[in-house]
Amino acid sequence: MNVASRLFSLMVMVAAWYAGSEIAGQRMMPGPQTVGFALWAEAQSGALAFHLGATLARVAVAFVIAMAIGTALGVWMGRSRLADRLADPWLVALLNLPALVIIVLAYVWAGLTETAAIVAVALNKLPNATVTVREGARALDRQLDEMAQVFRMSRWVRLQHVLIPQLAPYLAAATRSGLSLVWKIVLIVELLGRPNGVGFEIGIAFQLFDVTRILAYAIAFVLVMLAIETFLVQPIERHVSRWRPKAA
Amino acid sequence: MAFTLKAGAVGALVGPSGCGKTTLLRIITGLDSDYIGTVHLPDHGKLGMVFQEPRLLPWRTVEQNVRLGAPEATDADLDALFGALGLAAHRHHFPGELSLGQARRVALARAFAVKPDLLVLDEPFVSLDAALAKHLQEELAALVTSRHVTTLIVTHSMDEAIGLADRLFLLSASPAHVVGEVPIPRPREPHTAEELAKIRAEIARVSGKAGQ
């Protein structure tokens, strides 16, 4: 059923890849077997773990910073008209500033440091989270707010039981789109100014025209993302949504 | 607009739509502050409110909803309330799994669990079928009597008001004002046909007196 159809799609993908590599030639597009072996070799040598680890660490830190600040900002702007009017121009500017510009400026102003890298990534993701959470904050149910007020619920209770559950779908959306955005930008940041990580490795492979290496890291990357989605994000989402009436 | 409700009594605000019953309630509970005048409540009075909508947190169970509204309620309190309102089987259900009548009961349980000094109900049985509404009115009356809770209920149904209240406050619109008060003699139920007729006559008299 579900698993079977996914496996079938996967097999079709691999088959198409194999066919493509035969047509295009091993130099331009190495086949699955070549890349598979290269991937295995990288894993054996520990290089894969090292670079993936570095990238994952950057993703985690930048993501958390961007979500924390972005959420707070989004709630503030969603609940206060004044805040919204004041901060919106800044938000729109940051939202539309190309990722590359932010990264390059960060490196120019703060040097080729880890801090600059993380800040650049976080700044890229932040307006995205803010806009999404702001929508959630605008859509808050006033009736529940009033109920909480009459029952004299404490600030903490209201945050935990009234506000955050209402924001949950918006936080989920911001997380999903944000995580994939952060992944991509971390790679660029590593390519441009870091001595390790998947982006760095891909940069080296590019200079050496080592397509095998590029594809190997790309696949490892996608596999890790899928694992996070399947084993982390989806179970959390299911747990948080268990109060919803099931669709018929 | 002025009226007084004695401690332990059950008052009903009755009147047609638009005469300000809900607004009055919102002023009393502090939800609206745009008014001139004073509201006298007992110091640090605890409020229990039942809104027109159940207003339960959909992502928390029945029991969690009641506990969040009344954190000081003991397990024994909750057992008693759930038992009295027929909710024992639904303690760990989510509001999405309840019918409207059941959800209303949970809202009632939550308000009573607070052990309020003033219980306020805003048309709590509107849009329920007649049999269910009557049943819930009886449950409410039983709880109010046994716990001696000062209660203020807003309703547009004269029957409901007569059935539940010690005192009716008749409201009229344009401008919103209290037309008069009608005391309902105890015992509250069951009123005989004669008593009902007398009450209705008194209501008509008070309403007529004000030329409404």
Interface residues (C-beta under 8 A of the other chain):
Chain A: Q143 L144 E146 M147 Q149 V150 F151 R152 M153 V157 H161 V162 P165 A168 W243 R244 P245
Chain B: T29 G30 L31 K46 L47 M49 F51 E53 R55 L57 P58 W59 R60 L68 G69 A70 F94 P95 G96 E97 R110 V114
